Amino acid sequence: MAMNLAVSFTGLRFENPFLLASAPPTESESNITRAFDAGWGGVVTKTIGLHPVANVAGPKTKFLRATPESTQLSMKKRPGTALHSSWNWELISDKTLDWWVPRLGRIKQAYPSHVLVTSIMAGSGSDAELRHWQTLAKACQDEGADALELNLSCPHMDRPDMGSNIGKDPELVSVVTQAVKEVARVPVWAKLTPSTTDIVVEARGAFLGGADAISSTNTFPSLPLIDPETLEFEMNVDGLVSSGGLGGPAILPQAIAKMSQLTQAFPDHAFSGIGGIADFGHALNYFLLGCGTVQVCTAAMLDHAIGPNVLKQLLAGMRETMERHGWSSLEDFRGQRRDRVVVHSKIRRPEGEAYRGGYDAEGYAAAEAAAATEG
Ligand SMILES: Cc1cc2nc3c(=O)[nH]c(=O)nc-3n(C[C@H](O)[C@H](O)[C@H](O)COP(=O)(O)O)c2cc1C
């Protein structure tokens, strides 16, 4: 049977459904062109803004590793460890829009059939800030960007009108999306934060504003761990730390929980899945829940900066899985497990004699012990 890895997502054709997420792998022209040469279906650029950006002194990302057969979790480099997560407090691109514009144009000229999504960010506290979104959107699409991803989710912004502070407010999500949609000639994806009670609420705001897709998720707010010997945070500047973002394997189960809520609430909308993907088995979770594309960051950062081997595994895994199940395209399996996530009371209990009123359930006292206490 003919097998087709290409997908159509928000009206755009991707050679395959695997994208590099907005982050260091897509921070420069050379990285993006290397990513296209490696065969990524698309890239989302590092987020571009209009405000001046100055990163912290010292490393912006580190990797937390677990030691097998021990309880140790540490960022310290040591042999024989397994990746637990990435932790970063990197801001958006510290390059200006003027720096990006000619590069976006050159990339699109050299790779006209590869999908270039530009990630953009501005504030939301005034009409002037909303116009900044429009300026960014117009500049990127004029250079040939195929889609725009709105960064409504950066977890380390002090400004109350930016990043995940927009993403936590469904009305602001709507207003910003609408402002961009007013000028956009290309699809608009809204990238949401996982750091809210019910992501469906913010997604509804984005769709009401006209978003063509939701990207989920950005990193989870977190701190690096404290070194028990030095009593210092493993990542700090002059002993100080600030909330940053957790990515990588540790967030996969949490990120798919968010995605499951989204795809159930909006089964007919488009979703790009992000969080903890390093191989096709991971990506499959997102596809089976209903995503049309997925994005990778941490795993690519650790694989020659743009993930050529990660991509090879994703492509080989997709081909092998499709062959095994007799699927000819992503549409044959997209969403197949979306409806398997149900409310707790819908999960079958043991019946009749086998179920003794809950007394045998974990956390309940045995009947005799309870009687003895009462007596
Ligand atoms: C160092 C670093 C920088 C990032 N910068 C951005 C950014 O500029 N814009 C954005 O939308 N997401 C940014 N992200 C978030 C990633 O795009 C992605 O959502 C997140 O890392 C989860 O995916 P992962 O588990 O594959 O890493 C960044 C992540 C890391 C680790």
The ligand as a MOL file (V3000), in Angstrom:
LIG
                    3D

  0  0  0     0  0            999 V3000
M  V30 BEGIN CTAB
M  V30 COUNTS 31 33 0 0 0
M  V30 BEGIN ATOM
M  V30 1 C 16.0690 27.0740 25.7450 0
M  V30 2 C 14.6410 27.1550 25.3210 0
M  V30 3 C 14.1760 28.3060 24.6940 0
M  V30 4 C 12.8490 28.3980 24.2870 0
M  V30 5 N 12.4180 29.5280 23.6600 0
M  V30 6 C 11.1320 29.6190 23.2230 0
M  V30 7 C 10.6930 30.7500 22.4800 0
M  V30 8 O 11.4420 31.6840 22.1910 0
M  V30 9 N 9.3880 30.7670 22.0720 0
M  V30 10 C 8.5080 29.7500 22.3480 0
M  V30 11 O 7.3400 29.8210 21.9580 0
M  V30 12 N 8.9200 28.6510 23.0350 0
M  V30 13 C 10.2070 28.5650 23.4680 0
M  V30 14 N 10.6240 27.4280 24.1250 0
M  V30 15 C 9.6590 26.3330 24.3900 0
M  V30 16 C 9.7450 25.2310 23.3310 0
M  V30 17 O 9.3800 25.7040 22.0670 0
M  V30 18 C 8.8240 24.0450 23.7050 0
M  V30 19 O 7.4900 24.5310 23.7700 0
M  V30 20 C 9.1690 23.4060 25.0410 0
M  V30 21 O 10.5680 23.3170 25.2270 0
M  V30 22 C 8.5570 22.0020 25.1940 0
M  V30 23 O 9.0480 21.1180 24.2150 0
M  V30 24 P 10.2020 20.0130 24.5370 0
M  V30 25 O 9.7010 19.1740 25.6550 0
M  V30 26 O 10.3930 19.2850 23.2400 0
M  V30 27 O 11.4160 20.7970 24.9390 0
M  V30 28 C 11.9650 27.3170 24.5310 0
M  V30 29 C 12.4440 26.1620 25.1560 0
M  V30 30 C 13.7620 26.0610 25.5360 0
M  V30 31 C 14.2600 24.7970 26.1910 0
M  V30 END ATOM
M  V30 BEGIN BOND
M  V30 1 1 1 2
M  V30 2 1 2 3
M  V30 3 2 2 30
M  V30 4 2 3 4
M  V30 5 1 4 5
M  V30 6 1 4 28
M  V30 7 2 5 6
M  V30 8 1 6 7
M  V30 9 1 6 13
M  V30 10 2 7 8
M  V30 11 1 7 9
M  V30 12 1 9 10
M  V30 13 2 10 11
M  V30 14 1 10 12
M  V30 15 2 12 13
M  V30 16 1 13 14
M  V30 17 1 14 15
M  V30 18 1 14 28
M  V30 19 1 15 16
M  V30 20 1 16 17
M  V30 21 1 16 18
M  V30 22 1 18 19
M  V30 23 1 18 20
M  V30 24 1 20 21
M  V30 25 1 20 22
M  V30 26 1 22 23
M  V30 27 1 23 24
M  V30 28 2 24 25
M  V30 29 1 24 26
M  V30 30 1 24 27
M  V30 31 2 28 29
M  V30 32 1 29 30
M  V30 33 1 30 31
M  V30 END BOND
M  V30 END CTAB
M  END
